[in-house]
């Protein structure tokens, strides 16, 4: 359980991940033993000696969809190599079919399981003491938002737009007549992000990943709350490791685009990368 003070920054953008906990299907749950038995038979057929039977079993499992995911993940330990290989292929096909929010049309991309080196080399400039390099292994694929949550998506879900860079925000003088619904939402607290995840989960028919109690609001924002991670299969924020793994895209440089940030790679001022934002920061919590 987390009890944290407000975290807010104009530079922190919101990314989502669609969670799928071990042993739970992504959407709904069937208690029919007949379906479980059918799924088990189909998984065994993935290793059939006849190619046509293997292909037919794959198609039927994809048609079953998310209810087959727990058994397919368990097949990763199957003694038959063909079953293990085809199970992973079917999982990918099922997850790709869920790669869009039903209520907002928000797009997700499938990130394959794998491992990478997290942290910074000892000789890297601006390195912090807590950035010790270590190997992180992500054991399953996951769906991550293809881009930052936009102002339009946030407003559609939460019925408000707290962004600074908007025609009605504090930064309206810098916006002029620009239409900002496709700009990334910013100026949100960590709790606002949690609430967005829960509301989007409910809109799309998923059980919320978080439980929030003792909520204190200030205007349209949540300034404090007690947050418990219930788990399950709703939308959630990515972990630091998941985000870095996805953003790096198998690169090992300081930035995913190279070793230096000159401002040419993005509309940003040149400077060192930092994960601590504006006060209050993680260091003060």
Residue frames relative to the residue before (quaternion, step in Angstrom):
aa qw qx qy qz dx dy dz
X 1.0000 0.0000 0.0000 0.0000 0.00 0.00 0.00
X 0.2055 -0.7906 0.5704 0.0853 3.54 -0.96 0.90
X 0.0333 -0.7618 0.6469 0.0123 3.57 -0.97 0.89
X 0.1253 0.8377 -0.5094 0.1516 3.56 -0.02 1.29
X 0.4803 -0.6315 0.5257 0.3069 3.51 -1.21 0.56
X 0.7056 -0.4960 0.3036 0.4050 3.53 -1.27 0.35
X 0.1171 -0.7420 0.6566 0.0673 3.52 -1.10 0.84
X 0.1259 0.8017 -0.5691 0.1325 3.56 -0.61 1.09
X 0.1543 0.7801 -0.5974 0.1036 3.54 -0.99 0.80
X 0.4887 -0.6495 0.4904 0.3145 3.56 -1.06 0.68
X 0.7109 0.4698 -0.2594 0.4544 3.58 1.15 -0.48
X 0.5884 0.5605 -0.3828 0.4394 3.61 1.22 -0.05
X 0.1275 -0.7951 0.5914 0.0435 3.55 -0.70 1.11
X 0.4538 -0.7210 0.4804 0.2086 3.51 -1.20 0.60
X 0.0385 -0.7634 0.6447 -0.0038 3.54 -0.84 1.10
X 0.2416 -0.7723 0.5742 0.1248 3.56 -1.14 0.66
X 0.1324 -0.7429 0.6471 0.1088 3.48 -1.31 0.45
X 0.3227 -0.7155 0.5839 0.2074 3.57 -1.09 0.73
X 0.2492 -0.8287 0.4902 0.1038 3.53 -0.37 1.29
X 0.0280 -0.7637 0.6445 0.0258 3.52 -1.26 0.54
X 0.1957 -0.8245 0.5229 0.0923 3.55 -0.11 1.29
X 0.6281 -0.5444 0.4008 0.3852 3.56 -1.18 0.59
X 0.8238 0.2463 -0.1910 0.4736 3.53 -0.96 0.91
X 0.7227 0.3807 -0.2570 0.5164 3.59 1.23 0.00
X 0.4167 -0.6819 0.5291 0.2852 3.57 -0.98 0.76
X 0.6271 -0.5672 0.3762 0.3788 3.57 -1.20 0.43
X 0.8307 0.0812 -0.0041 0.5508 3.57 0.83 -0.82
X 0.8431 0.0341 -0.0596 0.5334 3.55 -0.55 1.17
X 0.1628 -0.7769 0.5949 0.1264 3.58 -1.25 -0.08
X 0.2429 -0.7778 0.5654 0.1277 3.57 -0.83 0.96
X 0.2416 -0.7736 0.5716 0.1285 3.56 -0.91 0.96
X 0.4674 0.6843 -0.4446 0.3400 3.57 1.24 0.15
X 0.3863 -0.7389 0.5032 0.2273 3.55 -0.57 1.15
X 0.5880 0.5885 -0.3757 0.4084 3.58 1.11 -0.62
X 0.6599 0.4859 -0.3216 0.4743 3.60 0.98 -0.76
X 0.6280 0.5319 -0.3383 0.4563 3.59 0.99 -0.78
X 0.6566 0.5014 -0.3049 0.4740 3.56 1.01 -0.83
X 0.6341 0.5236 -0.3286 0.4644 3.58 1.02 -0.79
X 0.6446 0.5141 -0.3216 0.4656 3.59 0.95 -0.86
X 0.6461 0.5218 -0.3192 0.4565 3.57 0.96 -0.87
X 0.6551 0.5050 -0.3132 0.4665 3.59 0.97 -0.84
X 0.6523 0.5178 -0.3151 0.4551 3.57 0.98 -0.85
X 0.6358 0.5206 -0.3312 0.4637 3.59 1.01 -0.78
X 0.6393 0.5068 -0.3286 0.4759 3.58 0.98 -0.77
X 0.6518 0.5277 -0.3120 0.4465 3.58 1.08 -0.73
X 0.5118 0.6351 -0.4235 0.3941 3.59 1.24 -0.24
X 0.7260 0.3881 -0.2307 0.5187 3.56 1.25 -0.42
X 0.3109 0.7731 -0.4966 0.2432 3.57 1.27 0.31
X 0.5578 -0.6391 0.4260 0.3145 3.56 -1.12 0.69
X 0.6795 0.4563 -0.2843 0.4993 3.57 1.23 -0.37
X 0.4993 -0.6835 0.4526 0.2804 3.56 -0.77 1.07
X 0.6453 0.5390 -0.3267 0.4316 3.59 0.94 -0.88
X 0.6554 0.5035 -0.3097 0.4701 3.59 1.04 -0.75
X 0.6336 0.5235 -0.3317 0.4631 3.59 1.01 -0.78
X 0.6622 0.5048 -0.2986 0.4664 3.57 0.98 -0.89
X 0.6533 0.5164 -0.3125 0.4570 3.58 0.96 -0.88
X 0.6485 0.5145 -0.3158 0.4636 3.59 0.98 -0.84
X 0.6282 0.5331 -0.3327 0.4587 3.59 1.00 -0.80
X 0.6721 0.4996 -0.3000 0.4569 3.58 0.87 -0.94
X 0.6707 0.5000 -0.3061 0.4544 3.59 0.92 -0.86
X 0.6475 0.5087 -0.3245 0.4655 3.60 1.01 -0.73
X 0.6190 0.5196 -0.3404 0.4807 3.59 1.04 -0.72
X 0.6478 0.5182 -0.3131 0.4624 3.58 1.03 -0.78
X 0.6057 0.5326 -0.3528 0.4743 3.61 1.07 -0.69
X 0.2706 -0.8214 0.4639 0.1920 3.55 1.09 -0.74
X 0.8784 -0.1577 0.0880 0.4426 3.49 -1.26 -0.64
X 0.5798 0.5900 -0.3827 0.4115 3.61 1.13 -0.47
X 0.6640 0.5080 -0.3031 0.4573 3.59 1.20 -0.44
X 0.4756 0.7305 -0.4166 0.2581 3.61 1.21 -0.34
X 0.6478 0.5181 -0.3643 0.4234 3.68 0.78 -0.78
X 0.6890 0.4687 -0.2849 0.4738 3.59 0.88 -0.92
X 0.6347 0.5257 -0.3323 0.4587 3.58 1.04 -0.72
X 0.6447 0.5027 -0.3288 0.4727 3.60 1.01 -0.73
X 0.6354 0.5255 -0.3310 0.4589 3.58 1.02 -0.76
X 0.6124 0.5748 -0.3421 0.4214 3.58 1.15 -0.60
X 0.4544 0.6791 -0.4527 0.3570 3.60 1.26 -0.05
X 0.7076 0.4144 -0.2437 0.5179 3.59 1.24 -0.44
X 0.3728 0.7525 -0.4773 0.2587 3.59 1.25 0.14
X 0.5387 -0.6511 0.4353 0.3105 3.58 -1.06 0.76
X 0.6685 0.4876 -0.2912 0.4801 3.59 1.20 -0.54
X 0.4449 -0.7194 0.4712 0.2500 3.59 -0.63 1.13
X 0.6484 0.5259 -0.3235 0.4453 3.59 0.95 -0.84
X 0.6268 0.5213 -0.3312 0.4750 3.59 1.05 -0.76
X 0.6496 0.5159 -0.3196 0.4580 3.59 0.92 -0.89
X 0.6886 0.4937 -0.2842 0.4487 3.57 0.85 -0.98
X 0.7081 0.4567 -0.2729 0.4643 3.58 0.81 -0.97
X 0.5797 0.5769 -0.3777 0.4341 3.61 1.09 -0.60
X 0.6610 0.4995 -0.3026 0.4712 3.58 0.97 -0.86
X 0.6384 0.5232 -0.3264 0.4606 3.59 1.02 -0.74
X 0.6568 0.5007 -0.3076 0.4725 3.57 1.00 -0.84
X 0.6115 0.5487 -0.3458 0.4533 3.59 1.00 -0.80
X 0.6487 0.5188 -0.3139 0.4599 3.58 0.91 -0.91
X 0.6660 0.5111 -0.3051 0.4496 3.57 0.90 -0.92
X 0.6602 0.5017 -0.3071 0.4671 3.58 0.97 -0.85
X 0.6790 0.4943 -0.2987 0.4531 3.58 0.89 -0.91
X 0.6368 0.5305 -0.3354 0.4479 3.58 0.99 -0.75
X 0.6202 0.5426 -0.3403 0.4529 3.57 1.14 -0.59
X 0.7039 0.4272 -0.2527 0.5081 3.61 1.25 -0.41
X 0.4594 0.7499 -0.3929 0.2686 3.58 1.29 0.14
X 0.6995 0.3652 -0.2944 0.5391 3.59 1.03 0.75
X 0.4540 -0.6733 0.5120 0.2799 3.57 -0.96 0.87
X 0.4580 -0.7042 0.4730 0.2656 3.56 -0.87 0.95
X 0.7360 0.4430 -0.2364 0.4541 3.58 0.98 -0.81
X 0.7995 0.2773 -0.1336 0.5159 3.61 1.02 -0.72
X 0.3744 -0.7268 0.4784 0.3206 3.60 1.27 -0.31
X 0.2955 0.7605 -0.5189 0.2551 3.60 1.22 0.41
X 0.3336 -0.7707 0.5157 0.1696 3.58 -0.85 1.01
X 0.1360 -0.7634 0.6268 0.0766 3.54 -1.18 0.71
X 0.2392 -0.7464 0.6009 0.1569 3.55 -1.20 0.54
X 0.4376 -0.6950 0.5115 0.2528 3.54 -1.09 0.75
X 0.1420 -0.7726 0.6169 0.0490 3.56 -0.78 1.11
X 0.3616 -0.7598 0.5010 0.2025 3.57 -0.58 1.13
X 0.5823 -0.5573 0.4571 0.3759 3.56 -1.24 0.47
X 0.2441 0.7663 -0.5689 0.1719 3.57 -1.17 0.50
X 0.3616 -0.7168 0.5397 0.2534 3.57 -1.23 -0.26
X 0.0314 -0.7872 0.6159 -0.0002 3.56 -1.25 0.49
X 0.5032 -0.6144 0.5117 0.3278 3.54 -1.35 0.20
X 0.1291 -0.7996 0.5856 0.0323 3.55 -0.60 1.19
X 0.6500 0.4779 -0.3786 0.4536 3.57 -1.00 0.82
X 0.4571 -0.6857 0.5029 0.2606 3.57 -1.30 -0.10
X 0.5419 -0.5971 0.4709 0.3579 3.61 -1.11 0.63
X 0.6162 -0.5887 0.3788 0.3610 3.58 -1.10 0.66
X 0.7209 0.4427 -0.2533 0.4692 3.60 1.09 -0.60
X 0.4746 0.6841 -0.4437 0.3315 3.62 1.22 0.15
X 0.5190 -0.6470 0.4667 0.3069 3.57 -0.98 0.88
X 0.8405 0.1731 -0.1678 0.4852 3.55 -1.16 0.77
X 0.3391 0.7493 -0.5012 0.2690 3.58 1.21 0.38
X 0.2984 -0.7396 0.5781 0.1724 3.57 -1.08 0.81
X 0.6281 -0.5718 0.3800 0.3663 3.55 -1.19 0.55
X 0.6935 0.4744 -0.2842 0.4618 3.60 1.12 -0.57
X 0.5757 0.6034 -0.3690 0.4103 3.61 1.25 0.24
X 0.1302 0.8173 -0.5445 0.1360 3.56 1.00 0.83
X 0.4315 -0.7123 0.4899 0.2578 3.58 -0.81 0.97
X 0.1309 0.7711 -0.6128 0.1133 3.55 -0.99 0.88
X 0.4971 -0.6552 0.4853 0.2968 3.56 -1.21 0.50
X 0.0973 -0.7768 0.6215 0.0301 3.56 -0.91 0.97
X 0.1314 -0.7874 0.5998 0.0533 3.56 -0.89 0.97
X 0.1771 -0.7561 0.6243 0.0853 3.55 -0.80 1.08
X 0.2977 -0.8412 0.4357 0.1183 3.53 -0.37 1.29
X 0.7923 0.1987 -0.1250 0.5632 3.59 1.20 -0.16
X 0.5430 -0.5984 0.4597 0.3686 3.60 -1.15 0.46
X 0.0648 -0.7894 0.6081 0.0529 3.57 -1.22 0.39
X 0.4190 -0.6813 0.5442 0.2533 3.54 -1.31 0.40
X 0.0609 -0.7990 0.5981 -0.0136 3.57 -0.77 1.09
X 0.6016 -0.5660 0.4182 0.3779 3.57 -1.06 0.71
X 0.4689 -0.7038 0.4599 0.2706 3.58 -0.85 0.98
X 0.7840 0.0433 -0.0182 0.6190 3.58 1.21 -0.44
X 0.6959 -0.4441 0.3411 0.4496 3.57 -1.29 0.12
X 0.5583 -0.5639 0.4713 0.3849 3.59 -1.15 0.54
X 0.3388 -0.7715 0.5053 0.1860 3.58 -0.72 1.04
X 0.6561 -0.4906 0.3895 0.4208 3.54 -1.31 0.27
X 0.6540 0.5266 -0.3139 0.4433 3.57 0.98 -0.83
X 0.6593 0.4981 -0.3043 0.4740 3.58 0.97 -0.85
X 0.6526 0.5128 -0.3166 0.4592 3.57 0.94 -0.87
X 0.6772 0.4892 -0.2979 0.4619 3.59 0.91 -0.91
X 0.6204 0.5468 -0.3414 0.4467 3.59 1.04 -0.73
X 0.7266 0.4312 -0.2329 0.4816 3.58 1.00 -0.84
X 0.8103 0.2876 -0.1208 0.4961 3.60 0.82 -1.02
X 0.4034 -0.7536 0.4392 0.2765 3.60 1.30 -0.01
X 0.7223 0.3037 -0.2606 0.5640 3.59 1.11 0.63
X 0.1860 -0.7597 0.6116 0.1191 3.56 -1.29 0.42
X 0.1682 -0.8403 0.5099 0.0749 3.60 -0.15 1.27
X 0.4075 0.7747 -0.4334 0.2144 3.59 1.27 -0.18
X 0.4809 -0.6541 0.5202 0.2651 3.53 -1.19 0.75
X 0.7350 0.3777 -0.2007 0.5262 3.57 1.00 -0.92
X 0.4618 0.6236 -0.4888 0.3987 3.55 0.30 1.32
X 0.6371 -0.5568 0.3591 0.3939 3.64 -1.06 0.56
X 0.7358 0.3710 -0.2281 0.5187 3.61 1.19 -0.44
X 0.5856 0.6072 -0.3588 0.3996 3.59 1.28 -0.06
X 0.7256 -0.4308 0.3121 0.4364 3.54 -1.34 0.01
X 0.7133 0.4369 -0.2574 0.4838 3.57 1.15 -0.50
X 0.2669 0.8143 -0.4885 0.1648 3.59 1.22 0.38
X 0.5985 0.5756 -0.3676 0.4188 3.60 1.11 -0.59
X 0.6844 0.4685 -0.2746 0.4866 3.58 1.16 -0.60
X 0.6417 0.5435 -0.3078 0.4450 3.58 1.27 -0.35
X 0.1947 -0.7915 0.5501 0.1817 3.55 0.97 -0.85
X 0.7693 -0.3275 0.2602 0.4828 3.56 -0.83 -0.99
X 0.3362 0.7608 -0.4954 0.2505 3.58 1.21 0.34
X 0.3570 -0.6883 0.5878 0.2309 3.56 -1.14 0.71
X 0.1600 -0.8667 0.4716 0.0276 3.58 -0.43 1.23
X 0.3572 0.7655 -0.4903 0.2146 3.62 1.16 0.16
X 0.7118 0.4096 -0.2591 0.5084 3.61 1.18 -0.49
X 0.4432 0.6482 -0.4782 0.3933 3.58 1.26 0.22
X 0.5421 -0.5937 0.4562 0.3814 3.63 -1.12 0.44
X 0.4563 -0.6544 0.5200 0.3053 3.57 -1.01 0.76
X 0.0222 0.7850 -0.6184 0.0297 3.58 -1.04 0.78
X 0.7027 0.4323 -0.3477 0.4454 3.55 -1.34 0.00
X 0.4724 0.6377 -0.4608 0.3972 3.59 1.06 0.82
X 0.4255 -0.6727 0.5358 0.2816 3.56 -1.12 0.63
X 0.6656 -0.4731 0.3819 0.4327 3.55 -1.29 0.25
X 0.6554 0.5146 -0.3084 0.4589 3.58 1.02 -0.79
X 0.5989 0.5435 -0.3578 0.4668 3.59 1.09 -0.67
X 0.6447 0.5238 -0.3144 0.4595 3.57 1.01 -0.84
X 0.6368 0.5214 -0.3179 0.4708 3.58 1.02 -0.82
X 0.6623 0.4996 -0.3087 0.4654 3.57 0.93 -0.89
X 0.6112 0.5438 -0.3491 0.4571 3.59 1.03 -0.75
X 0.6393 0.5281 -0.3244 0.4552 3.59 0.91 -0.90
X 0.6899 0.4878 -0.2874 0.4512 3.57 0.84 -0.98
X 0.6686 0.4999 -0.3082 0.4562 3.58 0.92 -0.86
X 0.6553 0.4952 -0.3178 0.4738 3.58 0.97 -0.80
X 0.5968 0.5583 -0.3564 0.4528 3.59 1.05 -0.72
X 0.6810 0.4885 -0.2896 0.4624 3.57 0.88 -0.95
X 0.6440 0.5253 -0.3230 0.4528 3.60 0.98 -0.81
X 0.7489 0.3922 -0.2071 0.4924 3.58 1.04 -0.80
X 0.5859 -0.6384 0.3499 0.3561 3.59 1.26 0.19
X 0.5324 0.5984 -0.4255 0.4212 3.59 1.17 0.52
X 0.4889 -0.6120 0.5074 0.3591 3.61 -1.12 0.47
X 0.5350 -0.6487 0.4231 0.3376 3.64 -0.84 0.88
X 0.4669 -0.6877 0.4918 0.2592 3.55 -1.06 0.83
X 0.7700 0.3064 -0.1525 0.5385 3.59 1.14 -0.66
X 0.1893 -0.7209 0.6437 0.1735 3.53 -1.36 0.33
X 0.1247 -0.8052 0.5787 0.0335 3.58 -0.78 1.05
X 0.0201 0.7804 -0.6237 0.0399 3.56 -0.93 0.96
X 0.8027 0.2623 -0.2126 0.4916 3.58 -1.34 0.25
X 0.1893 0.8210 -0.5115 0.1689 3.56 0.94 0.94
X 0.0917 -0.7672 0.6338 0.0369 3.57 -0.95 0.96
X 0.1457 -0.8186 0.5540 0.0418 3.55 -0.64 1.16
X 0.1018 -0.7433 0.6574 0.0710 3.50 -1.28 0.57
X 0.7843 -0.1224 -0.0011 0.6082 3.56 -0.20 1.35
X 0.8011 -0.2603 0.1934 0.5030 3.63 -0.70 -1.02
X 0.6473 0.5204 -0.3079 0.4641 3.58 1.27 0.18
X 0.3811 -0.6800 0.5720 0.2552 3.56 -1.25 0.50
X 0.2042 -0.8130 0.5344 0.1087 3.60 -0.58 1.09
X 0.8008 -0.0365 -0.0060 0.5978 3.61 1.17 -0.34
X 0.1158 0.7689 -0.6219 0.0930 3.56 -1.24 0.54
X 0.3730 -0.6493 0.5946 0.2928 3.53 -1.34 0.19
X 0.1108 -0.8224 0.5581 -0.0004 3.55 -0.63 1.17
X 0.0701 -0.7702 0.6332 0.0299 3.55 -0.92 0.96
X 0.3349 -0.7224 0.5683 0.2075 3.56 -0.99 0.86
X 0.2442 -0.8055 0.5291 0.1073 3.54 -0.25 1.32
X 0.3915 -0.7027 0.4964 0.3265 3.57 1.10 -0.69
X 0.4584 0.6716 -0.5015 0.2955 3.54 -1.22 -0.31
X 0.6355 -0.5961 0.3924 0.2947 3.52 -1.19 -0.48
X 0.3980 0.7015 -0.4983 0.3182 3.58 1.06 0.66
X 0.6747 -0.4529 0.3717 0.4490 3.55 -1.31 -0.10
X 0.0228 0.7843 -0.6194 0.0250 3.56 -1.13 0.69
X 0.5710 -0.5467 0.4670 0.3962 3.54 -1.33 0.06
X 0.4952 -0.6473 0.4711 0.3374 3.63 -1.01 0.64
X 0.5018 -0.6005 0.5137 0.3517 3.55 -1.20 0.46
X 0.6669 -0.4823 0.3648 0.4353 3.57 -1.25 0.28
X 0.6628 0.5096 -0.3080 0.4540 3.59 0.96 -0.87
X 0.6490 0.5146 -0.3213 0.4591 3.61 0.94 -0.85
X 0.6692 0.5013 -0.3045 0.4561 3.57 0.92 -0.92
X 0.6872 0.4790 -0.3026 0.4548 3.59 0.81 -0.94
X 0.6301 0.5384 -0.3305 0.4515 3.59 0.99 -0.82
X 0.6929 0.4716 -0.2784 0.4690 3.58 0.88 -0.95
X 0.6834 0.4990 -0.2919 0.4458 3.57 0.90 -0.92
X 0.6538 0.5357 -0.3186 0.4291 3.58 0.98 -0.81
X 0.1593 -0.8222 0.5321 0.1245 3.58 0.99 -0.71
X 0.6998 -0.4899 0.2430 0.4596 3.57 0.97 0.98
X 0.4818 0.6271 -0.4728 0.3887 3.62 1.15 0.44
X 0.2657 -0.7697 0.5612 0.1483 3.59 -1.24 0.42
X 0.4667 0.6816 -0.4384 0.3542 3.59 1.27 0.25
X 0.7184 -0.4464 0.3062 0.4369 3.56 -1.30 0.23
X 0.7425 0.1303 -0.0816 0.6520 3.55 1.08 -0.84
X 0.6121 -0.5612 0.3797 0.4077 3.60 -1.11 0.41
X 0.7091 0.4312 -0.2578 0.4947 3.60 1.22 -0.43
X 0.7927 -0.2333 0.1415 0.5451 3.63 1.20 0.10
X 0.7022 -0.4993 0.3331 0.3831 3.55 -1.27 -0.35
X 0.7968 0.2434 -0.1355 0.5362 3.62 1.12 -0.39
X 0.2985 -0.7264 0.5954 0.1694 3.52 -1.23 0.65
X 0.0651 -0.8396 0.5393 -0.0039 3.57 -0.18 1.26
X 0.5580 -0.5873 0.4023 0.4265 3.57 1.24 -0.24
X 0.5737 0.5955 -0.3824 0.4123 3.60 1.25 -0.19
X 0.6506 0.5485 -0.3142 0.4210 3.59 1.15 -0.61
X 0.7927 0.0281 0.0090 0.6089 3.59 1.19 -0.51
X 0.5811 -0.5792 0.4341 0.3721 3.56 -1.26 0.28
X 0.4119 0.6879 -0.4694 0.3698 3.54 0.61 1.23
X 0.5086 -0.6022 0.5047 0.3520 3.54 -1.22 0.44
X 0.5403 -0.6071 0.4578 0.3605 3.62 -1.02 0.68
X 0.3624 0.7217 -0.5367 0.2445 3.57 -1.02 0.77
X 0.6420 -0.5319 0.3765 0.4039 3.57 -1.25 0.26
X 0.4934 -0.6277 0.5068 0.3250 3.55 -1.18 0.56
X 0.0156 0.7942 -0.6070 0.0233 3.57 -1.04 0.74
X 0.2995 -0.7719 0.5365 0.1631 3.56 -1.06 0.70
X 0.6032 0.6328 -0.3199 0.3653 3.56 1.21 0.27
X 0.3550 -0.8035 0.4499 0.1610 3.62 1.21 0.10
X 0.6804 -0.4555 0.3757 0.4341 3.56 -1.28 -0.49
X 0.6336 -0.5288 0.3828 0.4153 3.62 -1.17 0.44
X 0.5386 -0.2290 -0.8107 0.0179 1.55 -2.02 1.47
X 0.2805 -0.7814 0.5412 0.1337 3.58 -0.96 0.84
X 0.7054 -0.4318 0.3383 0.4490 3.54 -1.34 0.19
X 0.6410 0.5566 -0.3390 0.4054 3.59 0.99 -0.79
X 0.7102 0.4610 -0.2671 0.4601 3.60 1.11 -0.60
X 0.5694 0.6144 -0.3825 0.3900 3.61 1.22 -0.14
